[in-house]
Amino acid sequence: MQANKQWIYAAKPTGQVGPEHFRPNDAPMPEPGAGEVLVKTTLLSLDPASRAWMMGPTYRSQLMPGEVMAGWGIGEVVKSNSEKFAPGDLVSGEYGWQQYAALPARALTKHDKAHKPEHILGVLGITGLTAYFGMIDVGRPRPGETVLVSGAAGAVGSIAGQIGKLNGCRVVGSAGGKEKCDWIVNELGFDAAVDYKAGGVYKQVKAACPAGVDVYFDNTGGDVLAAALARMNLFGRIACCGNISQYDTGTPGPGPAGIPGLLVTKRIRMEGFVVMDFYNRKSQAETALANWVAEGRIKAPVDVVEGFDKMPEALTGLFAGRNFGKLMVRV
């Protein structure tokens, strides 16, 4: 019988996550039960939230050592015990880091093969939906406003910034290093960039946002959040999507100064969100994103690592900031 290759979450990191926190495993091929579907994984997503899952309960239960490493993916139905799916269907779900997964039919979503699998896992999936709802529903940008996006060269930030541009805003992105800063301006159409690795983040934000910041889409927390707070305009909106600068460390820094004072005096709305909160309008968002991509109004950058054996290395690279756009592994 063919083995099901897996990556096991082996040990909880006390600092930065690395390959040593995972171990390979050969498990028996899963057999789908009643109402279940066997899927062969083709692409697996790498996401900053996976580090938060190791730290404790979030919007999902905490990952425990010994479990298959959690992760979202896309794959092809191999065998189905549900009338909703047939062999060959393209489906997405939380497969974990493994080559095959047997899941209940209700846990899977079928996709149109007319779309690229990379787009389904990226701009048309959780990544794009997070950018869409975080910017449109939480940020609420208006034409002529200034939008600041942190993690702008990453999966969600690269899409969120482009959505800000579609709404008639001046968009500034923060990213790590000159290459990424040049990329978001020249390739994605951002109006300006802040290189947080160059230091002097507040001065850079002030120079790039001379009229202040109306909407801040926060993927990172840390210094960029502190600078954005200080530059927020009256009635500004902050969409809190992630905190990647604090995930991959054993000693997270304190929160930014000035809360709640700045929030009160400037009447700032600072709101955390999880994409699933907006799933009653999921179809609307998917249609808008698909149309924007098809029309060339937004670009959907992907960074694909080849090979299932590269999963731990790819996750380490994510937190080192090596990826441009949505990071995924081709199994």
C-alpha positions as CSV (number, residue, x, y, z in Angstrom):
1,M,0.0,0.0,0.0
2,Q,1.3,3.5,-0.9
3,A,2.4,5.6,2.1
4,N,0.9,9.0,2.9
5,K,3.9,11.3,3.4
6,Q,3.3,13.9,6.2
7,W,5.0,16.6,8.2
8,I,4.4,16.3,11.9
9,Y,4.5,19.4,14.2
10,A,7.1,17.9,16.5
11,A,8.0,20.6,19.1
12,K,6.7,24.0,20.2
13,P,9.1,26.8,19.3
14,T,10.3,29.0,22.1
15,G,11.7,31.5,19.6
16,Q,11.9,31.4,15.9
17,V,10.3,28.5,14.1
18,G,12.6,26.3,12.1
19,P,12.9,22.9,10.4
20,E,13.8,21.3,13.7
21,H,10.2,21.8,14.9
22,F,8.9,19.4,12.3
23,R,9.6,15.7,11.4
24,P,8.6,13.7,8.4
25,N,6.3,10.7,8.7
26,D,5.0,7.9,6.5
27,A,1.4,7.1,7.5
28,P,-1.0,4.5,5.9
29,M,-3.0,5.8,3.0
30,P,-6.3,7.2,4.5
31,E,-9.5,5.5,3.5
32,P,-12.6,7.7,3.3
33,G,-15.5,6.7,5.5
34,A,-19.2,7.3,4.9
35,G,-19.8,10.8,3.6
36,E,-16.1,11.4,3.3
37,V,-13.8,12.2,0.3
38,L,-10.2,11.2,-0.3
39,V,-8.2,14.1,-1.8
40,K,-4.7,14.1,-3.3
41,T,-3.0,17.4,-2.3
42,T,-1.5,19.4,-5.1
43,L,-0.7,22.8,-3.5
44,L,-0.3,23.8,0.2
45,S,-0.6,27.3,1.5
46,L,2.0,28.8,3.8
47,D,0.5,31.4,6.1
48,P,1.8,33.6,9.0
49,A,-1.2,32.5,11.1
50,S,0.3,29.0,11.4
51,R,2.9,30.4,13.9
52,A,0.1,31.8,16.0
53,W,-1.7,28.4,16.0
54,M,1.4,27.0,17.8
55,M,1.2,29.6,20.5
56,G,-2.3,29.0,21.8
57,P,-6.0,29.0,20.9
58,T,-6.9,31.6,18.3
59,Y,-9.9,31.4,16.0
60,R,-9.0,27.7,15.9
61,S,-7.8,25.3,18.5
62,Q,-4.1,25.2,19.4
63,L,-1.8,23.0,17.5
64,M,-0.3,20.3,19.7
65,P,3.1,18.5,19.1
66,G,2.5,15.1,17.5
67,E,-0.3,16.4,15.2
68,V,0.0,16.7,11.5
69,M,1.0,20.3,10.8
70,A,-2.1,22.3,10.0
71,G,-2.5,24.1,6.7
72,W,-4.9,24.9,3.9
73,G,-4.6,23.4,0.5
74,I,-6.1,22.5,-2.9
75,G,-6.2,19.1,-4.4
76,E,-8.0,16.6,-6.6
77,V,-10.6,14.1,-5.5
78,V,-9.3,10.5,-5.7
79,K,-12.3,8.7,-4.2
80,S,-15.6,9.9,-3.0
81,N,-18.3,8.5,-0.7
82,S,-20.4,11.6,-1.2
83,E,-22.7,12.4,-4.1
84,K,-21.5,16.0,-3.9
85,F,-18.1,15.1,-5.3
86,A,-16.6,12.9,-8.0
87,P,-13.1,11.8,-8.8
88,G,-11.2,14.5,-10.6
89,D,-13.0,17.4,-8.9
90,L,-10.8,20.3,-7.8
91,V,-11.4,21.0,-4.1
92,S,-9.9,23.1,-1.3
93,G,-9.9,22.4,2.4
94,E,-7.8,22.2,5.5
95,Y,-5.7,19.1,4.5
96,G,-2.7,19.7,6.8
97,W,0.8,19.1,5.6
98,Q,0.2,15.7,4.0
99,Q,0.0,14.3,0.5
100,Y,-3.5,12.7,1.0
101,A,-6.4,13.6,3.3
102,A,-9.8,12.0,3.9
103,L,-12.3,14.7,5.0
104,P,-16.1,15.0,5.4
105,A,-17.7,16.4,2.2
106,R,-19.0,19.4,4.2
107,A,-15.4,20.4,4.9
108,L,-14.5,20.8,1.2
109,T,-15.2,23.4,-1.4
110,K,-15.4,22.6,-5.1
111,H,-13.8,25.0,-7.6
112,D,-14.2,25.8,-11.3
113,K,-11.2,24.3,-13.2
114,A,-11.3,27.4,-15.4
115,H,-9.4,29.2,-12.6
116,K,-5.7,28.6,-12.0
117,P,-5.2,26.5,-8.9
118,E,-2.6,29.1,-7.7
119,H,-5.3,31.8,-7.9
120,I,-7.8,29.6,-6.1
121,L,-5.4,29.2,-3.2
122,G,-4.4,32.9,-3.4
123,V,-6.3,35.8,-4.7
124,L,-9.6,33.9,-5.1
125,G,-9.2,32.1,-1.7
126,I,-8.7,33.1,1.9
127,T,-5.9,35.4,1.0
128,G,-7.9,37.5,-1.5
129,L,-11.0,37.4,0.7
130,T,-9.1,38.6,3.7
131,A,-7.7,41.5,1.7
132,Y,-11.1,42.3,0.2
133,F,-13.2,42.3,3.4
134,G,-10.4,43.9,5.5
135,M,-10.0,46.8,3.1
136,I,-13.6,47.2,1.9
137,D,-15.6,46.4,5.1
138,V,-13.2,47.3,7.9
139,G,-11.0,50.0,6.3
140,R,-13.8,51.6,4.2
141,P,-11.5,53.6,2.0
142,R,-12.9,56.7,0.2
143,P,-11.5,58.3,-3.0
144,G,-8.7,60.7,-2.3
145,E,-7.7,59.2,1.1
146,T,-4.3,57.9,2.0
147,V,-4.1,54.2,2.7
148,L,-1.0,52.6,4.4
149,V,-0.5,48.8,4.2
150,S,2.1,46.9,6.2
151,G,3.4,43.6,4.9
152,A,2.7,45.0,1.4
153,A,4.8,42.6,-0.5
154,G,3.2,39.6,1.2
155,A,0.1,37.6,0.3
156,V,-2.7,39.7,1.8
157,G,-0.9,43.1,1.8
158,S,-0.2,42.9,-2.0
159,I,-3.9,42.5,-2.8
160,A,-5.2,44.9,-0.1
161,G,-3.0,47.7,-1.4
162,Q,-4.3,47.2,-5.0
163,I,-7.9,47.2,-3.7
164,G,-7.1,50.5,-2.1
165,K,-6.0,51.9,-5.5
166,L,-9.1,50.6,-7.1
167,N,-11.1,52.7,-4.6
168,G,-9.3,55.9,-5.7
169,C,-6.8,56.2,-2.8
170,R,-3.2,57.1,-2.6
171,V,-1.6,53.9,-1.3
172,V,1.7,53.5,0.6
173,G,3.1,50.1,1.5
174,S,5.7,49.1,4.0
175,A,8.0,46.2,3.1
176,G,11.4,44.8,4.1
177,G,14.3,45.9,1.8
178,K,14.7,48.0,-1.3
179,E,14.0,45.2,-3.7
180,K,10.5,44.6,-2.2
181,C,9.8,48.3,-1.9
182,D,10.7,48.8,-5.6
183,W,8.6,45.8,-6.5
184,I,5.3,47.0,-4.9
185,V,5.7,50.4,-6.5
186,N,6.8,49.4,-10.0
187,E,5.0,46.1,-10.3
188,L,1.9,46.5,-8.2
189,G,1.3,50.2,-8.6
190,F,1.7,51.5,-5.0
191,D,2.3,55.2,-4.9
192,A,5.2,55.0,-2.4
193,A,7.0,52.6,-0.1
194,V,8.5,52.5,3.4
195,D,11.4,50.2,4.0
196,Y,11.0,49.1,7.6
197,K,14.4,47.4,7.6
198,A,16.1,50.8,6.9
199,G,15.2,52.2,10.3
200,G,13.5,55.5,11.0
201,V,10.1,54.1,10.4
202,Y,8.1,57.0,11.7
203,K,10.1,59.5,9.7
204,Q,9.6,57.4,6.6
205,V,5.9,57.1,7.1
206,K,5.6,60.8,7.7
207,A,7.5,61.6,4.5
208,A,5.5,59.0,2.5
209,C,2.1,60.2,4.0
210,P,2.5,64.0,4.2
211,A,-1.3,64.4,4.5
212,G,-1.5,61.7,7.3
213,V,-3.1,58.3,7.1
214,D,-6.8,57.7,6.8
215,V,-6.8,53.9,6.5
216,Y,-4.1,51.6,7.9
217,F,-4.3,47.9,7.0
218,D,-2.1,46.2,9.6
219,N,-0.5,42.8,8.8
220,T,2.6,43.2,11.1
221,G,2.0,45.2,14.3
222,G,5.3,46.5,15.7
223,D,7.0,49.6,14.6
224,V,4.9,50.3,11.6
225,L,1.7,50.1,13.7
226,A,3.2,52.6,16.1
227,A,4.1,55.0,13.3
228,A,0.7,54.6,11.7
229,L,-1.1,55.4,14.9
230,A,0.9,58.6,15.3
231,R,0.1,59.7,11.8
232,M,-3.6,58.7,11.7
233,N,-6.1,61.5,10.7
234,L,-9.3,62.3,12.5
235,F,-11.8,59.5,12.1
236,G,-9.1,57.2,10.7
237,R,-9.7,53.4,10.5
238,I,-7.3,50.6,11.3
239,A,-8.0,47.1,10.0
240,C,-6.1,44.7,12.3
241,C,-5.4,41.6,10.1
242,G,-2.2,40.2,11.5
243,N,0.8,40.7,13.8
244,I,3.6,38.8,12.0
245,S,6.4,40.9,13.6
246,Q,5.4,39.4,17.0
247,Y,4.5,35.9,16.0
248,D,8.0,34.3,15.4
249,T,9.6,35.3,18.7
250,G,9.7,34.0,22.3
251,T,9.6,37.6,23.6
252,P,6.8,39.6,21.9
253,G,7.2,43.3,22.4
254,P,4.6,45.5,24.2
255,G,1.8,47.1,22.4
256,P,2.2,50.5,20.9
257,A,2.0,53.6,23.2
258,G,-0.8,56.0,22.9
259,I,-3.7,53.6,23.3
260,P,-6.4,54.5,24.1
261,G,-5.4,58.1,24.2
262,L,-4.8,58.5,20.4
263,L,-8.0,56.4,19.6
264,V,-10.1,58.8,21.7
265,T,-8.6,62.2,20.7
266,K,-8.5,61.3,17.0
267,R,-11.7,59.2,17.1
268,I,-9.9,56.3,15.4
269,R,-11.7,53.0,14.9
270,M,-9.3,50.1,15.4
271,E,-10.9,46.8,14.5
272,G,-9.7,43.2,14.4
273,F,-11.3,40.8,12.0
274,V,-11.2,37.2,10.8
275,V,-12.2,36.6,7.2
276,M,-14.8,33.9,8.1
277,D,-16.9,36.7,9.8
278,F,-17.9,37.9,6.3
279,Y,-18.6,34.6,4.6
280,N,-22.3,35.5,4.1
281,R,-20.9,37.6,1.2
282,K,-18.2,35.3,0.1
283,S,-19.6,34.8,-3.4
284,Q,-19.9,38.5,-4.0
285,A,-16.2,39.0,-3.1
286,E,-15.0,36.0,-5.1
287,T,-16.8,37.4,-8.2
288,A,-15.3,40.9,-7.7
289,L,-11.8,39.5,-7.3
290,A,-12.1,37.2,-10.3
291,N,-13.3,40.0,-12.5
292,W,-10.5,42.3,-11.4
293,V,-7.9,39.7,-12.1
294,A,-9.5,38.9,-15.5
295,E,-9.6,42.5,-16.4
296,G,-6.0,43.1,-15.4
297,R,-7.1,45.6,-12.7
298,I,-5.2,43.8,-10.0
299,K,-2.2,41.4,-10.2
300,A,-2.1,38.2,-8.2
301,P,1.6,37.5,-7.4
302,V,2.4,34.0,-6.3
303,D,5.7,32.5,-5.0
304,V,5.7,28.8,-5.5
305,V,8.2,26.5,-3.8
306,E,8.6,23.1,-5.6
307,G,8.5,19.9,-3.5
308,F,6.7,18.6,-0.4
309,D,10.0,18.1,1.3
310,K,10.5,21.9,1.3
311,M,7.5,22.6,3.6
312,P,9.5,23.4,6.8
313,E,12.1,25.4,4.9
314,A,9.4,27.4,3.1
315,L,7.7,28.3,6.3
316,T,11.0,29.5,7.8
317,G,11.5,31.6,4.7
318,L,8.1,33.1,5.1
319,F,9.0,34.6,8.5
320,A,12.4,35.6,7.1
321,G,10.5,37.7,4.5
322,R,11.8,35.9,1.5
323,N,8.5,35.6,-0.4
324,F,7.0,38.0,-2.9
325,G,3.2,37.7,-2.9
326,K,1.3,34.5,-1.9
327,L,3.6,31.7,-0.8
328,M,2.7,28.1,-1.5
329,V,4.3,24.7,-2.0
330,R,3.6,22.5,-5.0
331,V,3.3,19.0,-3.4
